[in-house]
Amino acid sequence: MERLLSRSPARAFGALFALFAGTLLLDTGTLFTALAVAAAIGSAFAVCCLVAARSAPPVPGTRIRTAIRDRARRTAFLPQRDPDASGRSRPRAPGHALRTTTA
């Protein structure tokens, strides 16, 4: 069974489903049996998904950096700046003009 799991998680799930298919197709099973079979198939599917996720090859860091850089270049808006940051003057309300700007 380990060899089957290491090859393909989908095959392992198929094998477990084939084992429980007899119980599902027979009308002699009780509600408890059907619930137990559904729980077993669900947990087997979760294990198969976990094995498949762990066996995926890692993505190189250069590919990730390139994707982030390309996305940043395609961005259509400028980043918002903090008006309260240190070194920035507060924007003034447009109520009355400053003496330095009037003639």
Biopython code that builds the backbone (N, CA, C, O; Angstrom):
import numpy as np
from Bio.PDB.StructureBuilder import StructureBuilder

atoms = [
    (1, "MET", "N", (0.827, -1.199, 0.000)),
    (1, "MET", "CA", (0.000, 0.000, 0.000)),
    (1, "MET", "C", (0.864, 1.252, 0.000)),
    (1, "MET", "O", (0.479, 2.268, -0.579)),
    (2, "GLU", "N", (2.056, 1.192, 0.657)),
    (2, "GLU", "CA", (2.931, 2.366, 0.676)),
    (2, "GLU", "C", (3.429, 2.692, -0.719)),
    (2, "GLU", "O", (3.560, 3.858, -1.091)),
    (3, "ARG", "N", (3.706, 1.643, -1.487)),
    (3, "ARG", "CA", (4.165, 1.882, -2.854)),
    (3, "ARG", "C", (3.072, 2.566, -3.673)),
    (3, "ARG", "O", (3.358, 3.432, -4.500)),
    (4, "LEU", "N", (1.840, 2.180, -3.441)),
    (4, "LEU", "CA", (0.723, 2.801, -4.134)),
    (4, "LEU", "C", (0.554, 4.251, -3.707)),
    (4, "LEU", "O", (0.261, 5.111, -4.537)),
    (5, "LEU", "N", (0.740, 4.533, -2.405)),
    (5, "LEU", "CA", (0.638, 5.910, -1.922)),
    (5, "LEU", "C", (1.755, 6.783, -2.464)),
    (5, "LEU", "O", (1.536, 7.954, -2.772)),
    (6, "SER", "N", (2.967, 6.214, -2.583)),
    (6, "SER", "CA", (4.080, 7.028, -3.047)),
    (6, "SER", "C", (3.962, 7.339, -4.532)),
    (6, "SER", "O", (4.473, 8.362, -4.987)),
    (7, "ARG", "N", (3.299, 6.478, -5.291)),
    (7, "ARG", "CA", (3.169, 6.736, -6.721)),
    (7, "ARG", "C", (2.192, 7.851, -7.026)),
    (7, "ARG", "O", (2.540, 8.842, -7.669)),
    (8, "SER", "N", (0.994, 7.684, -6.570)),
    (8, "SER", "CA", (-0.025, 8.661, -6.913)),
    (8, "SER", "C", (-1.114, 8.665, -5.846)),
    (8, "SER", "O", (-1.717, 7.628, -5.569)),
    (9, "PRO", "N", (-1.369, 9.829, -5.246)),
    (9, "PRO", "CA", (-2.446, 9.903, -4.255)),
    (9, "PRO", "C", (-3.813, 9.606, -4.854)),
    (9, "PRO", "O", (-4.691, 9.089, -4.164)),
    (10, "ALA", "N", (-4.003, 9.925, -6.124)),
    (10, "ALA", "CA", (-5.292, 9.654, -6.755)),
    (10, "ALA", "C", (-5.525, 8.148, -6.869)),
    (10, "ALA", "O", (-6.653, 7.680, -6.713)),
    (11, "ARG", "N", (-4.470, 7.397, -7.138)),
    (11, "ARG", "CA", (-4.612, 5.945, -7.209)),
    (11, "ARG", "C", (-4.963, 5.366, -5.840)),
    (11, "ARG", "O", (-5.779, 4.450, -5.734)),
    (12, "ALA", "N", (-4.344, 5.906, -4.800)),
    (12, "ALA", "CA", (-4.634, 5.427, -3.449)),
    (12, "ALA", "C", (-6.093, 5.704, -3.092)),
    (12, "ALA", "O", (-6.768, 4.865, -2.496)),
    (13, "PHE", "N", (-6.565, 6.882, -3.459)),
    (13, "PHE", "CA", (-7.957, 7.207, -3.185)),
    (13, "PHE", "C", (-8.884, 6.285, -3.968)),
    (13, "PHE", "O", (-9.908, 5.841, -3.449)),
    (14, "GLY", "N", (-8.529, 6.002, -5.201)),
    (14, "GLY", "CA", (-9.332, 5.086, -6.010)),
    (14, "GLY", "C", (-9.375, 3.686, -5.418)),
    (14, "GLY", "O", (-10.415, 3.027, -5.438)),
    (15, "ALA", "N", (-8.242, 3.235, -4.892)),
    (15, "ALA", "CA", (-8.202, 1.907, -4.275)),
    (15, "ALA", "C", (-9.075, 1.860, -3.023)),
    (15, "ALA", "O", (-9.801, 0.889, -2.810)),
    (16, "LEU", "N", (-9.010, 2.894, -2.202)),
    (16, "LEU", "CA", (-9.855, 2.932, -1.005)),
    (16, "LEU", "C", (-11.330, 3.015, -1.371)),
    (16, "LEU", "O", (-12.173, 2.397, -0.720)),
    (17, "PHE", "N", (-11.638, 3.771, -2.400)),
    (17, "PHE", "CA", (-13.027, 3.870, -2.830)),
    (17, "PHE", "C", (-13.523, 2.523, -3.351)),
    (17, "PHE", "O", (-14.673, 2.151, -3.116)),
    (18, "ALA", "N", (-12.664, 1.794, -4.055)),
    (18, "ALA", "CA", (-13.055, 0.479, -4.559)),
    (18, "ALA", "C", (-13.302, -0.498, -3.409)),
    (18, "ALA", "O", (-14.181, -1.354, -3.501)),
    (19, "LEU", "N", (-12.533, -0.373, -2.330)),
    (19, "LEU", "CA", (-12.753, -1.238, -1.173)),
    (19, "LEU", "C", (-14.112, -0.978, -0.526)),
    (19, "LEU", "O", (-14.784, -1.910, -0.084)),
    (20, "PHE", "N", (-14.503, 0.269, -0.473)),
    (20, "PHE", "CA", (-15.757, 0.623, 0.189)),
    (20, "PHE", "C", (-16.957, 0.636, -0.758)),
    (20, "PHE", "O", (-18.089, 0.826, -0.314)),
    (21, "ALA", "N", (-16.727, 0.437, -2.046)),
    (21, "ALA", "CA", (-17.833, 0.492, -3.004)),
    (21, "ALA", "C", (-18.839, -0.632, -2.761)),
    (21, "ALA", "O", (-20.038, -0.451, -2.968)),
    (22, "GLY", "N", (-18.352, -1.784, -2.325)),
    (22, "GLY", "CA", (-19.268, -2.893, -2.040)),
    (22, "GLY", "C", (-20.253, -2.544, -0.947)),
    (22, "GLY", "O", (-21.434, -2.880, -1.043)),
    (23, "THR", "N", (-19.790, -1.881, 0.077)),
    (23, "THR", "CA", (-20.680, -1.482, 1.167)),
    (23, "THR", "C", (-21.663, -0.417, 0.696)),
    (23, "THR", "O", (-22.820, -0.397, 1.114)),
    (24, "LEU", "N", (-21.192, 0.463, -0.173)),
    (24, "LEU", "CA", (-22.074, 1.517, -0.657)),
    (24, "LEU", "C", (-23.165, 0.974, -1.579)),
    (24, "LEU", "O", (-24.289, 1.474, -1.580)),
    (25, "LEU", "N", (-22.827, -0.049, -2.360)),
    (25, "LEU", "CA", (-23.786, -0.560, -3.339)),
    (25, "LEU", "C", (-24.794, -1.542, -2.743)),
    (25, "LEU", "O", (-25.870, -1.741, -3.308)),
    (26, "LEU", "N", (-24.461, -2.148, -1.626)),
    (26, "LEU", "CA", (-25.387, -3.100, -1.002)),
    (26, "LEU", "C", (-26.463, -2.358, -0.220)),
    (26, "LEU", "O", (-26.200, -1.329, 0.403)),
    (27, "ASP", "N", (-27.670, -2.892, -0.264)),
    (27, "ASP", "CA", (-28.772, -2.289, 0.484)),
    (27, "ASP", "C", (-28.847, -2.816, 1.910)),
    (27, "ASP", "O", (-29.708, -2.383, 2.676)),
    (28, "THR", "N", (-27.973, -3.734, 2.283)),
    (28, "THR", "CA", (-28.050, -4.321, 3.614)),
    (28, "THR", "C", (-27.342, -3.476, 4.663)),
    (28, "THR", "O", (-27.465, -3.763, 5.854)),
    (29, "GLY", "N", (-26.614, -2.457, 4.267)),
    (29, "GLY", "CA", (-25.886, -1.630, 5.215)),
    (29, "GLY", "C", (-26.819, -0.717, 5.997)),
    (29, "GLY", "O", (-27.891, -0.341, 5.523)),
    (30, "THR", "N", (-26.393, -0.373, 7.194)),
    (30, "THR", "CA", (-27.184, 0.519, 8.035)),
    (30, "THR", "C", (-26.707, 1.957, 7.840)),
    (30, "THR", "O", (-25.748, 2.216, 7.113)),
    (31, "LEU", "N", (-27.386, 2.867, 8.492)),
    (31, "LEU", "CA", (-27.004, 4.273, 8.420)),
    (31, "LEU", "C", (-25.634, 4.489, 9.053)),
    (31, "LEU", "O", (-24.837, 5.296, 8.576)),
    (32, "PHE", "N", (-25.372, 3.758, 10.131)),
    (32, "PHE", "CA", (-24.069, 3.867, 10.787)),
    (32, "PHE", "C", (-22.944, 3.411, 9.857)),
    (32, "PHE", "O", (-21.875, 4.021, 9.824)),
    (33, "THR", "N", (-23.187, 2.345, 9.109)),
    (33, "THR", "CA", (-22.182, 1.851, 8.164)),
    (33, "THR", "C", (-21.932, 2.867, 7.060)),
    (33, "THR", "O", (-20.787, 3.117, 6.685)),
    (34, "ALA", "N", (-22.997, 3.446, 6.548)),
    (34, "ALA", "CA", (-22.845, 4.452, 5.498)),
    (34, "ALA", "C", (-22.093, 5.673, 6.012)),
    (34, "ALA", "O", (-21.272, 6.247, 5.296)),
    (35, "LEU", "N", (-22.370, 6.067, 7.243)),
    (35, "LEU", "CA", (-21.667, 7.208, 7.835)),
    (35, "LEU", "C", (-20.191, 6.889, 8.055)),
    (35, "LEU", "O", (-19.329, 7.736, 7.823)),
    (36, "ALA", "N", (-19.903, 5.675, 8.502)),
    (36, "ALA", "CA", (-18.513, 5.264, 8.705)),
    (36, "ALA", "C", (-17.755, 5.213, 7.383)),
    (36, "ALA", "O", (-16.596, 5.622, 7.312)),
    (37, "VAL", "N", (-18.403, 4.717, 6.349)),
    (37, "VAL", "CA", (-17.765, 4.662, 5.029)),
    (37, "VAL", "C", (-17.514, 6.068, 4.501)),
    (37, "VAL", "O", (-16.449, 6.341, 3.949)),
    (38, "ALA", "N", (-18.479, 6.954, 4.666)),
    (38, "ALA", "CA", (-18.293, 8.336, 4.203)),
    (38, "ALA", "C", (-17.160, 9.023, 4.958)),
    (38, "ALA", "O", (-16.380, 9.767, 4.363)),
    (39, "ALA", "N", (-17.066, 8.778, 6.261)),
    (39, "ALA", "CA", (-15.975, 9.368, 7.047)),
    (39, "ALA", "C", (-14.628, 8.798, 6.622)),
    (39, "ALA", "O", (-13.643, 9.532, 6.538)),
    (40, "ALA", "N", (-14.576, 7.503, 6.356)),
    (40, "ALA", "CA", (-13.319, 6.881, 5.931)),
    (40, "ALA", "C", (-12.882, 7.403, 4.568)),
    (40, "ALA", "O", (-11.701, 7.683, 4.360)),
    (41, "ILE", "N", (-13.817, 7.533, 3.648)),
    (41, "ILE", "CA", (-13.477, 8.052, 2.319)),
    (41, "ILE", "C", (-13.052, 9.511, 2.414)),
    (41, "ILE", "O", (-12.113, 9.923, 1.733)),
    (42, "GLY", "N", (-13.724, 10.293, 3.241)),
    (42, "GLY", "CA", (-13.340, 11.700, 3.406)),
    (42, "GLY", "C", (-11.963, 11.860, 4.009)),
    (42, "GLY", "O", (-11.181, 12.702, 3.567)),
    (43, "SER", "N", (-11.659, 11.051, 5.023)),
    (43, "SER", "CA", (-10.326, 11.147, 5.625)),
    (43, "SER", "C", (-9.257, 10.630, 4.670)),
    (43, "SER", "O", (-8.147, 11.163, 4.642)),
    (44, "ALA", "N", (-9.569, 9.611, 3.893)),
    (44, "ALA", "CA", (-8.612, 9.126, 2.896)),
    (44, "ALA", "C", (-8.359, 10.187, 1.832)),
    (44, "ALA", "O", (-7.227, 10.363, 1.382)),
    (45, "PHE", "N", (-9.398, 10.882, 1.438)),
    (45, "PHE", "CA", (-9.232, 11.962, 0.461)),
    (45, "PHE", "C", (-8.367, 13.082, 1.035)),
    (45, "PHE", "O", (-7.532, 13.644, 0.326)),
    (46, "ALA", "N", (-8.558, 13.409, 2.309)),
    (46, "ALA", "CA", (-7.734, 14.446, 2.942)),
    (46, "ALA", "C", (-6.274, 14.025, 3.004)),
    (46, "ALA", "O", (-5.383, 14.840, 2.764)),
    (47, "VAL", "N", (-6.022, 12.760, 3.325)),
    (47, "VAL", "CA", (-4.642, 12.263, 3.366)),
    (47, "VAL", "C", (-4.024, 12.291, 1.973)),
    (47, "VAL", "O", (-2.861, 12.664, 1.818)),
    (48, "CYS", "N", (-4.786, 11.903, 0.971)),
    (48, "CYS", "CA", (-4.276, 11.927, -0.404)),
    (48, "CYS", "C", (-3.953, 13.350, -0.849)),
    (48, "CYS", "O", (-2.946, 13.576, -1.520)),
    (49, "CYS", "N", (-4.789, 14.298, -0.484)),
    (49, "CYS", "CA", (-4.514, 15.696, -0.829)),
    (49, "CYS", "C", (-3.266, 16.202, -0.122)),
    (49, "CYS", "O", (-2.477, 16.947, -0.703)),
    (50, "LEU", "N", (-3.087, 15.801, 1.123)),
    (50, "LEU", "CA", (-1.898, 16.210, 1.875)),
    (50, "LEU", "C", (-0.631, 15.624, 1.264)),
    (50, "LEU", "O", (0.379, 16.318, 1.143)),
    (51, "VAL", "N", (-0.679, 14.362, 0.883)),
    (51, "VAL", "CA", (0.483, 13.729, 0.252)),
    (51, "VAL", "C", (0.787, 14.394, -1.081)),
    (51, "VAL", "O", (1.952, 14.623, -1.405)),
    (52, "ALA", "N", (-0.238, 14.705, -1.852)),
    (52, "ALA", "CA", (-0.023, 15.355, -3.147)),
    (52, "ALA", "C", (0.547, 16.755, -2.973)),
    (52, "ALA", "O", (1.385, 17.183, -3.767)),
    (53, "ALA", "N", (0.106, 17.471, -1.951)),
    (53, "ALA", "CA", (0.613, 18.825, -1.729)),
    (53, "ALA", "C", (2.070, 18.800, -1.286)),
    (53, "ALA", "O", (2.847, 19.683, -1.650)),
    (54, "ARG", "N", (2.438, 17.809, -0.514)),
    (54, "ARG", "CA", (3.832, 17.725, -0.042)),
    (54, "ARG", "C", (4.774, 17.239, -1.125)),
    (54, "ARG", "O", (5.972, 17.518, -1.063)),
    (55, "SER", "N", (4.268, 16.520, -2.116)),
    (55, "SER", "CA", (5.141, 15.992, -3.157)),
    (55, "SER", "C", (5.292, 16.947, -4.333)),
    (55, "SER", "O", (6.000, 16.626, -5.287)),
    (56, "ALA", "N", (4.654, 18.098, -4.295)),
    (56, "ALA", "CA", (4.790, 19.074, -5.381)),
    (56, "ALA", "C", (6.193, 19.671, -5.346)),
    (56, "ALA", "O", (6.725, 19.941, -4.269)),
    (57, "PRO", "N", (6.792, 19.879, -6.511)),
    (57, "PRO", "CA", (8.147, 20.442, -6.519)),
    (57, "PRO", "C", (8.130, 21.899, -6.068)),
    (57, "PRO", "O", (7.191, 22.633, -6.380)),
    (58, "PRO", "N", (9.162, 22.325, -5.334)),
    (58, "PRO", "CA", (9.199, 23.717, -4.872)),
    (58, "PRO", "C", (9.455, 24.683, -6.026)),
    (58, "PRO", "O", (10.154, 24.354, -6.984)),
    (59, "VAL", "N", (8.888, 25.862, -5.921)),
    (59, "VAL", "CA", (9.072, 26.894, -6.939)),
    (59, "VAL", "C", (10.343, 27.667, -6.599)),
    (59, "VAL", "O", (10.529, 28.062, -5.448)),
    (60, "PRO", "N", (11.224, 27.891, -7.583)),
    (60, "PRO", "CA", (12.449, 28.645, -7.285)),
    (60, "PRO", "C", (12.146, 30.075, -6.864)),
    (60, "PRO", "O", (11.167, 30.674, -7.311)),
    (61, "GLY", "N", (12.999, 30.614, -5.996)),
    (61, "GLY", "CA", (12.788, 31.967, -5.492)),
    (61, "GLY", "C", (12.862, 33.028, -6.568)),
    (61, "GLY", "O", (12.190, 34.055, -6.472)),
    (62, "THR", "N", (13.676, 32.795, -7.603)),
    (62, "THR", "CA", (13.780, 33.796, -8.674)),
    (62, "THR", "C", (12.466, 33.931, -9.420)),
    (62, "THR", "O", (12.117, 35.027, -9.859)),
    (63, "ARG", "N", (11.738, 32.846, -9.570)),
    (63, "ARG", "CA", (10.438, 32.918, -10.252)),
    (63, "ARG", "C", (9.437, 33.731, -9.450)),
    (63, "ARG", "O", (8.653, 34.498, -10.008)),
    (64, "ILE", "N", (9.470, 33.555, -8.139)),
    (64, "ILE", "CA", (8.553, 34.300, -7.277)),
    (64, "ILE", "C", (8.885, 35.782, -7.320)),
    (64, "ILE", "O", (7.991, 36.620, -7.442)),
    (65, "ARG", "N", (10.178, 36.110, -7.220)),
    (65, "ARG", "CA", (10.572, 37.524, -7.261)),
    (65, "ARG", "C", (10.211, 38.158, -8.597)),
    (65, "ARG", "O", (9.759, 39.302, -8.636)),
    (66, "THR", "N", (10.406, 37.431, -9.688)),
    (66, "THR", "CA", (10.063, 37.964, -11.006)),
    (66, "THR", "C", (8.565, 38.202, -11.114)),
    (66, "THR", "O", (8.140, 39.217, -11.668)),
    (67, "ALA", "N", (7.766, 37.291, -10.599)),
    (67, "ALA", "CA", (6.311, 37.457, -10.657)),
    (67, "ALA", "C", (5.868, 38.664, -9.843)),
    (67, "ALA", "O", (4.992, 39.412, -10.277)),
    (68, "ILE", "N", (6.457, 38.865, -8.670)),
    (68, "ILE", "CA", (6.095, 40.020, -7.843)),
    (68, "ILE", "C", (6.515, 41.313, -8.525)),
    (68, "ILE", "O", (5.768, 42.292, -8.516)),
    (69, "ARG", "N", (7.711, 41.325, -9.119)),
    (69, "ARG", "CA", (8.186, 42.527, -9.808)),
    (69, "ARG", "C", (7.305, 42.848, -11.015)),
    (69, "ARG", "O", (6.959, 44.009, -11.234)),
    (70, "ASP", "N", (6.939, 41.831, -11.802)),
    (70, "ASP", "CA", (6.072, 42.069, -12.958)),
    (70, "ASP", "C", (4.702, 42.567, -12.529)),
    (70, "ASP", "O", (4.127, 43.435, -13.185)),
    (71, "ARG", "N", (4.176, 42.036, -11.448)),
    (71, "ARG", "CA", (2.878, 42.501, -10.959)),
    (71, "ARG", "C", (2.962, 43.947, -10.490)),
    (71, "ARG", "O", (2.031, 44.725, -10.700)),
    (72, "ALA", "N", (4.062, 44.307, -9.863)),
    (72, "ALA", "CA", (4.231, 45.687, -9.406)),
    (72, "ALA", "C", (4.327, 46.643, -10.587)),
    (72, "ALA", "O", (3.852, 47.775, -10.504)),
    (73, "ARG", "N", (4.929, 46.208, -11.674)),
    (73, "ARG", "CA", (5.025, 47.069, -12.864)),
    (73, "ARG", "C", (3.681, 47.245, -13.548)),
    (73, "ARG", "O", (3.416, 48.288, -14.146)),
    (74, "ARG", "N", (2.828, 46.224, -13.462)),
    (74, "ARG", "CA", (1.508, 46.317, -14.096)),
    (74, "ARG", "C", (0.486, 47.062, -13.250)),
    (74, "ARG", "O", (-0.611, 47.349, -13.727)),
    (75, "THR", "N", (0.814, 47.373, -12.036)),
    (75, "THR", "CA", (-0.133, 48.031, -11.145)),
    (75, "THR", "C", (-0.473, 49.410, -11.687)),
    (75, "THR", "O", (0.424, 50.163, -12.066)),
    (76, "ALA", "N", (-1.753, 49.749, -11.728)),
    (76, "ALA", "CA", (-2.194, 50.977, -12.380)),
    (76, "ALA", "C", (-2.376, 52.135, -11.413)),
    (76, "ALA", "O", (-2.892, 53.175, -11.825)),
    (77, "PHE", "N", (-1.993, 52.016, -10.183)),
    (77, "PHE", "CA", (-2.162, 53.124, -9.248)),
    (77, "PHE", "C", (-0.879, 53.335, -8.464)),
    (77, "PHE", "O", (-0.098, 52.405, -8.259)),
    (78, "LEU", "N", (-0.677, 54.558, -8.034)),
    (78, "LEU", "CA", (0.485, 54.876, -7.220)),
    (78, "LEU", "C", (0.192, 54.507, -5.773)),
    (78, "LEU", "O", (-0.956, 54.586, -5.336)),
    (79, "PRO", "N", (1.194, 54.114, -5.041)),
    (79, "PRO", "CA", (0.940, 53.795, -3.637)),
    (79, "PRO", "C", (0.539, 55.042, -2.861)),
    (79, "PRO", "O", (1.052, 56.131, -3.119)),
    (80, "GLN", "N", (-0.353, 54.887, -1.937)),
    (80, "GLN", "CA", (-0.803, 56.009, -1.121)),
    (80, "GLN", "C", (0.305, 56.394, -0.152)),
    (80, "GLN", "O", (0.967, 55.528, 0.420)),
    (81, "ARG", "N", (0.499, 57.664, 0.027)),
    (81, "ARG", "CA", (1.528, 58.126, 0.954)),
    (81, "ARG", "C", (0.876, 58.611, 2.233)),
    (81, "ARG", "O", (-0.247, 59.114, 2.220)),
    (82, "ASP", "N", (1.577, 58.458, 3.315)),
    (82, "ASP", "CA", (1.063, 58.850, 4.616)),
    (82, "ASP", "C", (1.286, 60.341, 4.813)),
    (82, "ASP", "O", (2.439, 60.764, 4.893)),
    (83, "PRO", "N", (0.232, 61.165, 4.897)),
    (83, "PRO", "CA", (0.439, 62.606, 5.085)),
    (83, "PRO", "C", (0.938, 62.953, 6.484)),
    (83, "PRO", "O", (1.444, 64.054, 6.703)),
    (84, "ASP", "N", (0.803, 62.029, 7.433)),
    (84, "ASP", "CA", (1.246, 62.298, 8.798)),
    (84, "ASP", "C", (2.658, 61.784, 9.067)),
    (84, "ASP", "O", (3.099, 61.773, 10.216)),
    (85, "ALA", "N", (3.365, 61.363, 8.036)),
    (85, "ALA", "CA", (4.714, 60.846, 8.245)),
    (85, "ALA", "C", (5.640, 61.965, 8.692)),
    (85, "ALA", "O", (5.406, 63.137, 8.399)),
    (86, "SER", "N", (6.698, 61.588, 9.407)),
    (86, "SER", "CA", (7.627, 62.607, 9.901)),
    (86, "SER", "C", (8.337, 63.261, 8.719)),
    (86, "SER", "O", (8.735, 62.585, 7.771)),
    (87, "GLY", "N", (8.489, 64.579, 8.785)),
    (87, "GLY", "CA", (9.133, 65.325, 7.717)),
    (87, "GLY", "C", (8.171, 65.866, 6.678)),
    (87, "GLY", "O", (8.592, 66.628, 5.807)),
    (88, "ARG", "N", (6.925, 65.513, 6.732)),
    (88, "ARG", "CA", (5.939, 66.023, 5.774)),
    (88, "ARG", "C", (5.089, 67.078, 6.465)),
    (88, "ARG", "O", (4.679, 66.922, 7.616)),
    (89, "SER", "N", (4.839, 68.148, 5.736)),
    (89, "SER", "CA", (3.976, 69.188, 6.296)),
    (89, "SER", "C", (2.521, 68.778, 6.115)),
    (89, "SER", "O", (2.170, 68.088, 5.158)),
    (90, "ARG", "N", (1.689, 69.210, 7.039)),
    (90, "ARG", "CA", (0.269, 68.881, 6.950)),
    (90, "ARG", "C", (-0.365, 69.650, 5.804)),
    (90, "ARG", "O", (-0.072, 70.833, 5.630)),
    (91, "PRO", "N", (-1.216, 69.021, 5.024)),
    (91, "PRO", "CA", (-1.915, 69.759, 3.973)),
    (91, "PRO", "C", (-2.884, 70.761, 4.597)),
    (91, "PRO", "O", (-3.545, 70.474, 5.595)),
    (92, "ARG", "N", (-2.949, 71.918, 3.998)),
    (92, "ARG", "CA", (-3.807, 72.973, 4.544)),
    (92, "ARG", "C", (-5.186, 72.929, 3.900)),
    (92, "ARG", "O", (-5.353, 72.490, 2.762)),
    (93, "ALA", "N", (-6.149, 73.389, 4.651)),
    (93, "ALA", "CA", (-7.500, 73.502, 4.115)),
    (93, "ALA", "C", (-7.542, 74.681, 3.150)),
    (93, "ALA", "O", (-6.799, 75.642, 3.352)),
    (94, "PRO", "N", (-8.368, 74.654, 2.120)),
    (94, "PRO", "CA", (-8.394, 75.736, 1.130)),
    (94, "PRO", "C", (-9.229, 76.941, 1.568)),
    (94, "PRO", "O", (-9.885, 77.567, 0.735)),
    (95, "GLY", "N", (-9.216, 77.272, 2.850)),
    (95, "GLY", "CA", (-10.051, 78.372, 3.345)),
    (95, "GLY", "C", (-9.570, 79.752, 2.913)),
    (95, "GLY", "O", (-10.294, 80.441, 2.194)),
    (96, "HIS", "N", (-8.410, 80.171, 3.313)),
    (96, "HIS", "CA", (-7.901, 81.493, 2.959)),
    (96, "HIS", "C", (-6.483, 81.355, 2.415)),
    (96, "HIS", "O", (-5.757, 80.434, 2.787)),
    (97, "ALA", "N", (-6.096, 82.263, 1.541)),
    (97, "ALA", "CA", (-4.801, 82.196, 0.873)),
    (97, "ALA", "C", (-3.690, 82.627, 1.824)),
    (97, "ALA", "O", (-3.909, 83.428, 2.733)),
    (98, "LEU", "N", (-2.516, 82.093, 1.604)),
    (98, "LEU", "CA", (-1.357, 82.484, 2.390)),
    (98, "LEU", "C", (-0.853, 83.845, 1.927)),
    (98, "LEU", "O", (-1.042, 84.222, 0.770)),
    (99, "ARG", "N", (-0.210, 84.584, 2.836)),
    (99, "ARG", "CA", (0.311, 85.903, 2.474)),
    (99, "ARG", "C", (1.449, 85.802, 1.465)),
    (99, "ARG", "O", (1.656, 86.725, 0.677)),
    (100, "THR", "N", (2.170, 84.725, 1.478)),
    (100, "THR", "CA", (3.300, 84.606, 0.552)),
    (100, "THR", "C", (2.853, 84.339, -0.871)),
    (100, "THR", "O", (3.625, 84.583, -1.799)),
    (101, "THR", "N", (1.647, 83.851, -1.086)),
    (101, "THR", "CA", (1.195, 83.543, -2.445)),
    (101, "THR", "C", (0.392, 84.677, -3.058)),
    (101, "THR", "O", (0.186, 84.667, -4.271)),
    (102, "THR", "N", (-0.068, 85.641, -2.298)),
    (102, "THR", "CA", (-0.851, 86.747, -2.855)),
    (102, "THR", "C", (0.073, 87.890, -3.229)),
    (102, "THR", "O", (1.114, 88.081, -2.600)),
    (103, "ALA", "N", (-0.291, 88.633, -4.224)),
    (103, "ALA", "CA", (0.548, 89.741, -4.693)),
    (103, "ALA", "C", (0.181, 91.044, -4.052)),
    (103, "ALA", "O", (0.795, 92.070, -4.343)),
]
sb = StructureBuilder()
sb.init_structure("model")
sb.init_model(0)
sb.init_chain("A")
sb.init_seg("    ")
for serial, (resi, resn, name, xyz) in enumerate(atoms, 1):
    if name == "N":
        sb.init_residue(resn, " ", resi, " ")
    sb.init_atom(name, np.array(xyz, "f"), 0.0, 1.0, " ", f" {name:<3s}", serial, name[0])
structure = sb.get_structure()
